[in-house]
């Protein structure tokens, strides 16, 4: 909270309006929040874990829609005597329905959850993953798929660590050598394995372990 107040004191309303597009009709909570999001960029916000250090650099992976907050953060950092944070702009992860949509915690068929069963994962991908393939097998063999809009290909780009295999799948799918079902099958197997491993590890987590992990304590690094 002390860091939030420092940021608010050195950020004018004109600056926040220029960055975020606030109008005179917006409530004061909108104007106050950017400082809340900016504060964790500075080590002074964590006096116990980071031992009171003020010169530790911060690297922030974020989607492009968060850029405005951290441009403001970089602007105020020198005025507070802190290092400017650096950003990694990450790609948006598309929902099953395709690029341009949004995953939702309340609409289960937009995403695969880490609590899903193997059958639920298979059904979600087969039924809801938007396909860039053609309407018929004959057209798919002749023309190939549009891999740029295919959700299964996009998800494999995130999760499949074998770049050579990924390139092979996209090449064969785009040429018509692979069908939509083949690509979905590849993704299903990968997700089922990942989720199974996560669930097995999650089952080993005890309340005591969570308490130990969340305890405010000096970090060794």
C-alpha positions as CSV (number, residue, x, y, z in Angstrom):
1,X,0.0,0.0,0.0
2,X,2.8,2.5,0.7
3,X,4.1,1.9,-2.8
4,X,0.7,2.4,-4.3
5,X,0.4,5.8,-2.6
6,X,3.8,6.9,-3.9
7,X,2.8,6.0,-7.4
8,X,-0.5,7.9,-7.1
9,X,1.3,11.0,-5.8
10,X,3.6,11.2,-8.9
11,X,0.9,10.4,-11.5
12,X,-1.3,13.3,-12.5
13,X,-4.9,12.9,-13.7
14,X,-4.0,14.3,-17.1
15,X,-1.5,11.6,-17.5
16,X,-3.9,8.8,-16.6
17,X,-6.5,10.3,-18.9
18,X,-4.1,10.4,-21.8
19,X,-3.0,6.8,-21.2
20,X,-6.3,5.1,-20.3
21,X,-8.8,7.4,-21.9
22,X,-10.7,8.2,-18.7
23,X,-13.4,10.8,-19.0
24,X,-15.0,13.0,-16.4
25,X,-17.8,10.5,-16.1
26,X,-15.6,7.6,-15.0
27,X,-15.6,6.8,-11.3
28,X,-12.5,7.4,-9.1
29,X,-11.9,3.7,-8.7
30,X,-10.8,3.5,-12.4
31,X,-8.3,6.3,-11.8
32,X,-6.9,4.7,-8.6
33,X,-6.5,1.2,-10.0
34,X,-3.5,1.7,-12.3
35,X,-1.2,2.4,-9.3
36,X,-2.4,-0.9,-7.7
37,X,-1.4,-2.9,-10.8
38,X,1.9,-1.0,-11.1
39,X,3.0,-1.4,-7.5
40,X,4.2,-5.1,-7.7
41,X,6.7,-4.0,-10.4
42,X,8.9,-2.5,-7.7
43,X,10.8,-4.5,-5.0
44,X,9.8,-2.0,-2.3
45,X,6.3,-3.6,-2.4
46,X,7.8,-6.8,-0.9
47,X,10.0,-5.6,2.1
48,X,10.1,-9.0,3.7
49,X,10.5,-11.4,0.8
50,X,13.0,-9.2,-1.0
51,X,14.7,-7.9,2.1
52,X,14.1,-4.2,1.5
53,X,16.0,-4.1,-1.8
54,X,15.2,-1.2,-4.1
55,X,17.4,-2.0,-7.1
56,X,16.1,-5.4,-8.3
57,X,14.9,-5.4,-11.9
58,X,11.5,-6.7,-12.8
59,X,10.5,-8.6,-15.9
60,X,6.7,-8.7,-16.6
61,X,5.2,-11.2,-19.1
62,X,1.8,-9.8,-20.2
63,X,-0.6,-9.5,-23.1
64,X,-0.7,-6.4,-25.2
65,X,-3.9,-5.2,-23.5
66,X,-1.9,-4.6,-20.3
67,X,0.8,-2.5,-21.9
68,X,-0.8,0.8,-20.9
69,X,-0.5,0.1,-17.2
70,X,3.2,-0.7,-17.5
71,X,4.0,2.2,-19.8
72,X,2.7,4.3,-17.0
73,X,4.8,2.3,-14.5
74,X,8.0,2.8,-16.6
75,X,7.2,6.5,-16.7
76,X,6.9,6.9,-12.9
77,X,9.8,4.6,-11.9
78,X,12.7,7.1,-12.2
79,X,10.7,9.7,-10.2
80,X,10.5,7.2,-7.4
81,X,14.1,6.1,-7.6
82,X,13.2,2.6,-9.0
83,X,14.4,0.7,-12.0
84,X,12.0,0.6,-15.0
85,X,10.4,-2.8,-15.4
86,X,10.8,-4.6,-18.7
87,X,8.0,-6.3,-20.6
88,X,7.5,-9.5,-22.6
89,X,4.4,-9.0,-24.8
90,X,2.8,-12.4,-25.0
91,X,0.3,-13.7,-27.6
92,X,-3.4,-14.1,-26.6
93,X,-4.4,-17.7,-26.0
94,X,-7.5,-18.3,-28.1
95,X,-10.7,-20.0,-26.8
96,X,-11.9,-23.2,-28.5
97,X,-14.3,-21.2,-30.6
98,X,-11.5,-19.5,-32.4
99,X,-9.4,-16.3,-32.7
100,X,-11.1,-13.2,-31.5
101,X,-13.1,-14.9,-28.8
102,X,-12.4,-15.1,-25.1
103,X,-12.2,-17.9,-22.6
104,X,-14.8,-17.9,-19.8
105,X,-14.8,-19.6,-16.5
106,X,-18.6,-19.7,-16.7
107,X,-18.8,-21.2,-20.2
108,X,-17.1,-24.6,-20.0
109,X,-16.8,-25.3,-23.7
110,X,-14.6,-22.3,-24.3
111,X,-11.6,-23.9,-22.6
112,X,-10.0,-27.0,-21.3
113,X,-9.8,-27.0,-17.5
114,X,-7.0,-28.6,-15.4
115,X,-9.8,-30.5,-13.6
116,X,-11.2,-32.0,-16.8
117,X,-11.3,-35.8,-17.2
118,X,-9.7,-37.4,-20.3
119,X,-13.2,-37.9,-21.8
120,X,-14.1,-34.2,-21.2
121,X,-10.9,-33.1,-22.9
122,X,-11.6,-35.3,-25.9
123,X,-15.2,-34.2,-26.2
124,X,-14.3,-30.5,-25.9
125,X,-11.7,-30.6,-28.6
126,X,-13.7,-32.8,-31.0
127,X,-16.9,-30.8,-30.6
128,X,-15.9,-27.2,-30.0
129,X,-12.3,-26.6,-31.3
130,X,-12.7,-24.4,-34.4
131,X,-11.3,-26.0,-37.5
132,X,-9.5,-24.5,-40.4
133,X,-10.1,-27.7,-42.4
134,X,-12.4,-27.9,-45.4
135,X,-16.0,-29.0,-45.4
136,X,-15.4,-32.4,-47.0
137,X,-12.6,-34.9,-47.0
138,X,-12.2,-34.5,-50.7
139,X,-11.8,-30.7,-50.5
140,X,-9.4,-31.1,-47.6
141,X,-7.2,-33.5,-49.6
142,X,-7.3,-31.2,-52.5
143,X,-6.9,-27.7,-50.9
144,X,-5.6,-28.3,-47.5
145,X,-6.5,-26.5,-44.3
146,X,-6.1,-22.9,-43.2
147,X,-3.8,-23.4,-40.3
148,X,-3.8,-19.7,-39.4
149,X,-7.4,-20.0,-38.0
150,X,-7.3,-23.6,-36.8
151,X,-7.6,-23.7,-33.0
152,X,-6.0,-27.1,-32.7
153,X,-2.9,-25.9,-34.6
154,X,-2.8,-22.7,-32.5
155,X,-3.0,-24.7,-29.2
156,X,-0.3,-27.0,-30.4
157,X,1.9,-24.0,-31.0
158,X,1.7,-23.2,-27.3
159,X,1.9,-26.8,-25.9
160,X,3.9,-28.9,-28.3
161,X,7.6,-28.5,-27.4
162,X,8.9,-30.4,-30.4
163,X,9.2,-27.6,-33.0
164,X,10.0,-30.0,-35.8
165,X,6.9,-32.0,-35.2
166,X,4.8,-28.9,-35.0
167,X,6.2,-27.7,-38.4
168,X,5.4,-31.2,-39.8
169,X,1.8,-31.1,-38.6
170,X,1.2,-27.6,-40.0
171,X,2.8,-28.5,-43.3
172,X,0.9,-31.7,-43.8
173,X,-2.4,-30.2,-42.5
174,X,-2.0,-27.2,-44.8
175,X,-1.3,-29.5,-47.8
176,X,-4.2,-31.8,-47.2
177,X,-2.1,-34.8,-46.1
178,X,-3.7,-34.6,-42.7
179,X,-7.4,-34.2,-41.8
180,X,-8.9,-32.2,-39.0
181,X,-9.5,-35.3,-37.0
182,X,-5.8,-36.2,-37.2
183,X,-4.7,-32.8,-35.8
184,X,-7.3,-32.9,-33.0
185,X,-6.2,-36.4,-32.1
186,X,-2.7,-35.1,-31.6
187,X,-3.8,-32.2,-29.5
188,X,-6.1,-34.4,-27.4
189,X,-3.3,-36.8,-26.5
190,X,-1.0,-34.0,-25.6
191,X,-3.6,-32.2,-23.3
192,X,-4.7,-35.5,-21.7
193,X,-1.1,-36.2,-20.7
194,X,-0.4,-32.7,-19.4
195,X,-3.6,-32.5,-17.4
196,X,-3.1,-36.0,-16.0
197,X,0.4,-35.1,-14.8
198,X,-0.9,-31.8,-13.2
199,X,-3.7,-33.6,-11.4
200,X,-1.3,-36.2,-10.0
201,X,1.0,-33.5,-8.7
202,X,-1.9,-31.5,-7.4
203,X,-3.2,-34.4,-5.4
204,X,0.1,-34.4,-3.4
205,X,-0.4,-30.8,-2.3
206,X,-1.5,-30.6,1.4
207,X,-2.9,-27.6,3.3
208,X,0.4,-27.5,5.2
209,X,2.4,-27.2,2.0
210,X,0.1,-24.4,0.8
211,X,0.5,-22.5,4.1
212,X,4.3,-22.9,3.9
213,X,4.4,-21.7,0.3
214,X,2.2,-18.7,1.0
215,X,3.9,-17.6,4.2
216,X,5.5,-14.2,4.1
217,X,9.2,-14.9,4.5
218,X,12.6,-13.8,3.3
219,X,13.5,-15.5,0.0
220,X,16.8,-17.1,-0.7
221,X,18.2,-16.2,-4.2
